[in-house]
Each structure stands twice: as structure tokens, then as C-alpha cells.
Amino acid sequence: MVEYAAAEATTPNRHRDRMRYDVEAVHSILDAGFLAHVSFTLADRPQLIPLAFGRDGEHLYMHTSSGSQLALAVRASGAEGFPAAVAVTHVDSLVLSRSAMHHSMDYRCVIAHGPLTYVADPAEQLHAYRVIIDHLVPGRADDCREPNPKENAQTAVFRLDLDRVAAKIRDHGLDEDPADLDLPHWAGVVPITTTRGPARPDTGQDTPAYLTKWLDAS
Ligand SMILES: Cc1cc2nc3c(=O)[nH]c(=O)nc-3n(C[C@H](O)[C@H](O)[C@H](O)COP(=O)(O)OP(=O)(O)OC[C@H]3O[C@@H](n4cnc5c(N)ncnc54)[C@H](O)[C@@H]3O)c2cc1C
């Protein structure tokens, strides 16, 4: 099994038994999502921004308006990059315990630590757009118009190299105190699922094969 090295930045105080550093777990959690929450500090103020993302091997790509605060900060950071952390989270179940304190969730979560680096190379920018769009729905990048120069100028692309990254997974359901087992309260696990579709075509076109495949996979 290929693993990311556990680093101080990726080692929690609590529940280290739930941490996973293997590449397979990290990639599968990233690939099952398309929304990242990006945290960073600007002018001593903590910030958190949700962004679409795409993964290409050991790189995450994101983009924003070139006028956004994050874009300006990443661009100004040069080759060193801008410190940030990125989280991708899936909630698989609500865990409803007999006790208030043992309510929980089963989840899969990846946190990757930056830096975010600005992508200035036009070829890599175009590649990043395709990665982000194909991460949404595989095959989609070939079924849309490429960005024109004006759109490109309005957009900043960043890259985060997966290095200081780890997953945390909770998947064991209820965690009851033995003394609570005879309490009359309902207890159990409520699975949470995300469904896809049905797709609503804009102009009555047939659904393309890549989209049907993606819808059927949910
Ligand atoms: C959907 C969801 C709901 C949660 N709800 C709660 C809650 O209500 N209360 C609670 O105490 N905890 C909750 N957690 C767990 C929480 O995210 C932290 O893992 C936990 O609080 C551990 O804190 P710490 O101080 O030990 O970690 P820290 O020392 O703050 O973390 C150090 C590093 O460990 C890694 N790490 C920590 N947590 C995670 C994670 N979740 N996924 C991936 N890497 C991680 C990161 O790299 C982080 O920078 C939840 C997690 C998820 C995904």
C-alpha cells in the first residue's frame, strides 16, 4: 500500500485510529466529491471558501475569479505559494444515540494542506479547466466550449500538490455506553445518500452516453 507520510500537520490529537494515510483512501474520497472547502488566513482574519475542484494524479486544481481575495493572495505569493488547507467531506450516516453526547456521524473526510500555487502557464490552465470539469462528470470536458481569452483572463487557476494530506473515516455506527442500553430512547443509524438526476435537458436533446453512465452510477 502506498502511503502519504504522516506529518505533524496531518496528525490529530484525537482518534488517530480513524486516520488513513494510504493513497487509495485519500484518492477515493477526493474522487467521490466535487466540492472543496478552502481555508486560509488573510490580514489575520480566518477565511473559508467553498470551491469546485478536480484531481489529476497528485495535484488538485481549483479556480476562482481573478479578482477574488484568494486569487489575488495566491498570485502575489509567487513560487512559494499561499498557505491554505482544503477539506472534502462526505457524511454517510447520522448516528442517533440513546445519549446526547454519543450522537455522531459516520463520515469520510480528506484534509490536504497547501500551499496553493498560481498556475500561470496557459497550457496548464487549460488542462486544469478540463480536470475540474471532468471531475464533475467524466467525459464532460469534451462536450463544452473551451474558455475564450476574456474568460481566461477573468479566471485564476491554483494547484495544490498532495503531500501533507490524510483521510479520517468513521464507519462504526453506534458507540453506546453499556449503562445506556436499557434506556427507552430510539437509537440507530440513519444513512444519508446523495442522488443524481434525473437530468433536465435545456433544449430537449438526448442525454449523452457519458452523462447517462454517470447518472446510472449513483
Ligand atoms: C462530518 C464530520 C463531522 C464531525 N463532527 C465533529 C464534532 O461534532 N465534534 C468533534 O469533536 N469532531 C467532529 N469531527 C471530527 C473533527 O473533524 C476532528 O477530526 C476532531 O475534532 C479531531 O480534532 P483534533 O484536535 O484531534 O485534530 P486537529 O489537531 O485539529 O487536526 C490536526 C490535523 O489532523 C488532520 N485531521 C483532523 N481531523 C480530520 C478530519 N476530520 N479529516 C481529515 N483529516 C483530519 C488534519 O490534517 C488536521 O490539520 C467531525 C468530522 C467530520 C468529517
The ligand as a Gaussian input file, in Angstrom:
#p B3LYP/6-31G(d) Opt

LIG

0 1
 C      -18.739000      15.286000       9.055000
 C      -17.868000      15.408000      10.286000
 C      -18.436000      15.814000      11.476000
 C      -17.644000      15.924000      12.632000
 N      -18.197000      16.351000      13.789000
 C      -17.421000      16.508000      14.876000
 C      -17.954000      17.055000      16.105000
 O      -19.119000      17.438000      16.169000
 N      -17.129000      17.176000      17.178000
 C      -15.806000      16.783000      17.101000
 O      -15.081000      16.890000      18.094000
 N      -15.270000      16.285000      15.973000
 C      -16.044000      16.148000      14.875000
 N      -15.497000      15.670000      13.714000
 C      -14.082000      15.290000      13.744000
 C      -13.219000      16.536000      13.542000
 O      -13.176000      16.827000      12.143000
 C      -11.759000      16.346000      14.006000
 O      -11.219000      15.194000      13.380000
 C      -11.676000      16.185000      15.504000
 O      -12.296000      17.257000      16.162000
 C      -10.228000      15.995000      15.935000
 O       -9.680000      17.196000      16.357000
 P       -8.137000      17.265000      16.778000
 O       -7.962000      18.469000      17.634000
 O       -7.699000      15.945000      17.305000
 O       -7.470000      17.458000      15.366000
 P       -6.520000      18.637000      14.951000
 O       -5.308000      18.579000      15.825000
 O       -7.266000      19.914000      14.870000
 O       -6.135000      18.163000      13.485000
 C       -4.759000      18.064000      13.059000
 C       -4.753000      17.588000      11.635000
 O       -5.282000      16.245000      11.565000
 C       -5.974000      16.082000      10.339000
 N       -7.423000      15.898000      10.607000
 C       -8.117000      16.231000      11.717000
 N       -9.422000      15.969000      11.572000
 C       -9.561000      15.472000      10.306000
 C      -10.659000      15.050000       9.547000
 N      -11.931000      15.084000      10.050000
 N      -10.443000      14.576000       8.291000
 C       -9.184000      14.538000       7.763000
 N       -8.086000      14.947000       8.454000
 C       -8.282000      15.405000       9.697000
 C       -5.807000      17.393000       9.563000
 O       -4.686000      17.311000       8.716000
 C       -5.617000      18.402000      10.677000
 O       -4.957000      19.557000      10.228000
 C      -16.262000      15.584000      12.566000
 C      -15.696000      15.182000      11.343000
 C      -16.499000      15.111000      10.205000
 C      -15.855000      14.727000       8.916000

